[in-house]
């Protein structure tokens, strides 16, 4: 049951950057214990972004395709662009899976049968969240506003019938949301907005000088951890009616233009934030290296887990590379992260390498790693269920076509199985006995034990 204090805080609905003086450096408190959530309600499962579903019973042996759905894409004729389902990841609740595209479509989790479809002719879905019998679709308009950004919206849809009950304007370009069960945080190009489950706007924290698109937030009972303008910081839920505030640098790291913080993961010990290196330069340039950075609640750095890299240079030639780091999955004091290194000569990718690393969430020490040399085009967040970690390694041509490798490992690094997936994977979800792989082009493939 939600405490009276939490109800009051949500009713006021505004959070500001909290004072960090006297903060305990440990995160072991009741507010950070993950809620009991079945299905897969948010992009990284819960508000803590753990990507760990303790209620699932996924494939233990080499799985087979149970069903697949095709074509959840949206064509924008004016922009001559095909928007793929890269951000509109599937969410699951009550024996149904909800998929975004040009609207929202609902399927039966056992059979893949379509149950209903709610189309939207002039907006496309970039992210979904489901809670309290409602599907929350974060959308973008096909046209651009006077500021140059597509208009953003949050639509609330009845999960049983597909009836649209409410649409709220979010202002500028929107991104994938996060939910903790009674709060939805929607990132936009101009800041972050908090909504309740009915779609009522509770608060807004503005970013007046956006430089790097924000990622989904991490939510706890007393704090929201988010990124904006290349910075990563902590906000606390307080009753101070402060709106329109900019990102406060008192608790932030890496304000460089060429850095991107992907969605952080909250553990009992720390907040783990993955940093992607956008600049094609030396890995130590700018002071903060790519990889995972763990921070205590007071903002102090706890540890850094570097991603595998190989810098190659000569007197007359310097090879460039780009790091891609996923948001980590965590369970029972152990974390898992994938990273991909793309080597380039000019604009041509010459080689790719992907690594799946397991680490201790308290110390940041690596426990084991699995390598995929010559494979990978992006770093996809792994998922954890029933003592196993599942990862997808997308490939774009280096193995002779657009394929992916879907793998499962035990807690101690023993590989359980590996299967090829016909398409480029970009997201995983696990619920019940089913492992869902989202592919580019709007396809979803459901795997179960044979």
N, C-alpha and C positions, 0 to 999 in steps of 0.2 A: 504494500500500500504506500502511496506517495505521501510523504510527510507534509504537515501543515506548512512548514517553512518552504518546501519546494513548491507547493501550490501558490503561495504568496509570490514567490519569485517569478513563477511562470505567468501569474496574472499581471504583474507589473510589466514583465516581458522585455526588459532592457538589460543588457549587460555591458559593462565597461571594463577596461583593463584594470585588473585588481592590483592592489598593493601587494608586493611580494615580500615585504619585510616580515621576518619571523616565520616564513614558510618552512615547514618540515621538509627535509630532503628526501623523505620516503613517500611512496604513494600507496602504502598499505593501509587502506581505510575502506569503510563500507561503500563509499561513493564510487569506487573504481571496480567493484565486482560486476562482471558482465551480467546483464539481465538474462533470465531464462527465456530464450526466443527460439521458437521452432521455425521451420521454413527458411527463407533467406530474404529478409525484409529490406535490406539496404545494400549498397554497392559492395561493402566489405563486411557484410553480415550484420554487425551490431554497431552501436554508437562509438565503441572503442576501436572500430576497424580491425578486429582481431582476425577476421576471415576463418574463424574456428566455429564450427557447428557441432556442439557436443551431443546433439540429439540425432545426428545422422548415422546411417549404417551403410556406407558406400561400398563399391566393389572391392573385394579382397583379392580376387583372382583377375585374370585378364578379361576386361569387360567387352560386351557386345553393344552395338547400337540398338537401343530400345525404340527410338523414334527420332525423327528430325523434322524441322520446319524451315521453310525457305523464304527468302526475299523480303525481309523487313528493312527495306531501304526507302529513301525518299528522294525523288528527283526534283531539283530546283531549276526550272527552265530559264528564269531570268539570270541566275548566277551561273548557269551551265555547269552545275556541280552536283555530284551524287553524294548525299550525306549518308554515310554508313552508320551502323548501330554501334559505333566505337565507344560511345559514352552511355547509350541507353541500354544498360546491362539488364538482364532478366532478374526479376524478383519473384519470390515464391511465398505463398501463404495458403493455408486451408485446402491443400490438394490441388492448387491451381498455380500456374506459372504465367506471369504477366510480362509481355515483351513490348518494347517501344519501337517506333518507326514513324510513319505518318499517322500518328494516333497511338492507341494502345490496343493490343490484342490479348485475349485470355485463352489459355489452353489447359486441358486436363493433364495433370502430372503423370498419370499412369499410362495413358494412351497417346497423348499428343493431340487429341481431338480439339478443334477450335470450338470454344463455348460462346464467345461473343467478340465483337470488334467495334471499337469506337474510333472512327476516322476523323482527321482534322485536316482540312484541305490546305490551309495556309500556314501551318506550324508543324515542326517536327520535334520529336522527343529526344532529349539528350541525357535523361536520367530518370529513374523511377525509385520510389520507396512505397512500401505498403504497411499500413498499420491501422488497427481499429476498424477493419472492414472497408477501408478506403485505399485506393491507389492514387498516389500523388505523382503526377507527371510533370516534370520540369521541361519546358518547351522553349523553342526559339521561333520567331517569325521568319518568313522567307525574305521579306524586304528589310531594308536597313532604316534606322531612324536618322534624324538630322545630325546626330553625333557620329554616325558612321557605323554603329554597332547594331546588330539585329535586336529587336525588342524581345524581352524575356517574359515568360509567364509561368505560373504554377496552376495546373488544373487538378481538381479533386474529382475522382471518378468512383462511383459505387463499385466495390470489388465483385459483387454478386451479379449485377446486371449490366455494368458498363455505362450507366447513366452519368452524365457529367453534372455535378451538383454545384460546382463553383470554379471560377477562373479569376486569378489575381495577377495583376501586373507586377513584374519584378524589376522593370527598368531595362537595364542594359543586358548584354549577352549573358546567358545563364549556363551553368555547368551542373554536373551530377550532384544530387543531394545526399545527405546523411540523416539518419534518424536513430533516436535512442528509445523509441516507444511512445513518447508523447511530445516530442519536439522534432521539427524538421528544419535543417539548416541548408539554405540554397545559396551557393556561391554565385556571384555575378561579376562582371567586369568592373563594376563600380563598388563592390563591397559584398558583405554577407548579410542575409536576411533570415530571421528565425520565424517559423510559423508553428501554430499548434496543429493538431490532427484534423481539425475542421477547415484549415486553410486560412485562419485568421492571423494576420501579421502581428508578431509580438515585439520585435525589435529589429533594428537595422544598424549595422556598423559600416560606415561608408569608407571607401578608399578613393580619394579625389584624384589621385595621380596613378592610375593603373599602368603597370609596366609588364608584368607577367601574369597570365591568367591564374586565378586561385584554384586550389584543389579542394576536394571535399574535406570538411572539418572532422575532428574527433570530438566526441561529446561525452562528458561525465556529469555526475549529479551537480557539481559545483563549478565546472569550467568548460570552456570551449577552446580547443586548440586549432588554429587555422593559419593559413598562409595568404599573403597578398603582397603585391609589389616586390616579389623576390625575398620577402622576409617571412619568418616563422615565429609565432608568438602565442601567448596564453591570455585568454580573456576569462574573467570570472562572472558568474551570474549574480548581479547585485541589483538592488532596488533603485540605484541612482538613475534618474531619467535622462540619460545622456544619449542623444542621437546624433547621427552625422559625424561622429568622431573619426579621425584618420587612424591608421595603424600606428600605435605608439611604440617607439623604438626602445623603451625601457626594458622590454622583454622580447627581444628579437635577435635573430642571428642572420648573417649573410644577406645584406641589403644590395648586393651586386646585381647589375642588370642581366647578367648572363647565367643566373642560377634559377632553378625551379625546385621547390619543395613539394614532393608528392604527399598524398594523404598520410598523416602520422598515425601510429598505432599506440594505444595506451595499454601499458602492462601494470602489474602490481608494483613494479620497481621504478618505472620511468616512462617517459614519452619518447618513442623511437620515431625519428623523422628521416625519411629517405631523401637524399639530395641528388638531383640529376645535374650533371655538368653539361651545360649547353655550349659553352665556349670551346672552340677547337684550339686548345692551348695546353700548356703544361698542367698536369693534374694539381700541382700545388699552387697554381696561380689564383689569386684572390683570397688566399688564406684559409678557405674551407674546402676540403677535398670531397669528391663524390663518395657516396656510400651511405651507411646508416650512422646517424648521430643521435645519441641518447641524452636526454636532459631530465634533471630532477624537476620537481614542482617549482623550485625557486629559480629555474632557468639556468642552473649551472650544468655544464657539460659533464656527463658521467662517463661516457666512453664513445669511441668511434670505431666502427667496423668498416675497413676499406673494401672496395670491390676489386676483384682481380683485374689487373691491367698490365699492359706491356707497352712502354713508350719507346718508340723507335725513331732515331734521327741520325743524320749524318751532316757533314759539313755543308753540303750543297742541297740537301733535301730533308724535309721534315714531314713525316707522315702525321696526318691529323686523325683524331678519333673522337667519337662521341660516346659518353656513358649513358646507359639507361638503367635505372634502378627501380624496382617495384616497391610498393608498400609491403611491409613484412606481415606474415601471418604468425600468430603466437598462440601457444597452448602449453599450460603446465610448466612455465618457466623456460620454454624453448621457443626460439623464433626461427623463421625460414624466410629467405629472401632470394629473388632471382635478379641477376644483373646481366646486361648484354653490352659488349664492347664492339662498336662498328669502326673499323679502320677505313680511312678514305684517302684517295689521291684525287685532289680536286673535288668534284661532285660525285665521283664514282666510288661505291663501296667495294673495297678489295677483299675484305675478310670480316667474318663475324664470329664471335665466341660468346657462349652463354654459360653461366654458372648458377647452380642452386646451392646456397649455403645455409647451414644450420648453425645457430649460435645460442649462447647462454644469455638470457635477457637481463640478468643481474650484472654480469661482468663484461658482456660483449665478446667473450672469447669464442672463437670458432670451434664448433664441435665436429663437423664433417662437411664435405663439399662433393658435389657431383658436377662434372664438366661435360659440356657439349661442344667440342671444337668444330668450327666451321658451320655452326647452326645458330639460328636466332636472328630476328629482325626487331624485336622489342622485348622488354622485360615485363612479364605478366605476373601479377600477384598470385602466389600459391594459395591453396586452401588446406585446412586441416580438419580431419574428422576421424574418430575411432582409432586414434593413435597413429595415423598415417598422414603424410603430406602429399598433396597432388599438385603437379605443375604442368604447364603446357609451354613448349618451346616453339614459337612460331617461326616459320622460315619463308623467305620470299625470293625463291629462285636459286639459292646456293646449292640446294639438293635436287635441282632439276624440275622444280615446279612449286606451286603455292601449297605447301603442306605444313603440318605441325606434328610435334611428337608429344603425346600425352603420357606422363610417367607417374608412378606411385612409389614412394619410399617409406620405409619404416622409420621409427624414431631414432634409430642408431645408424641410419645411412644405408641400410640394405634395400636394394631395389626389389620391389614386389612384381612390377610388370611395366611394359612399355608398349604402346600401340600408336600407329600412324593415324593422323586425322586429316581428312581431305579438305584442307582450307587453312587460312591463317587465323589462328586463335588469338583473342585479345582479352578474354575474361573467363573465369571459372566460378561456379557456384555448386554447392552440394546440399541436398535435402533429401531426407528419407533414404531410400536405397539408390538414389540417382545422382550421377555426376553430370553437370551441365557444362558444355563447352560452347561459348559464343564465338562465332567466326565472322570475319569481315564479309560484307555483302548482306548482312542481316540474317544469317543462318544460325540456328541453334541445334546442337546435337546432344541427345540424352543417352548416357551410357549406364548400363547395369551389368551386374555379374551374369555370366552366361549360364 
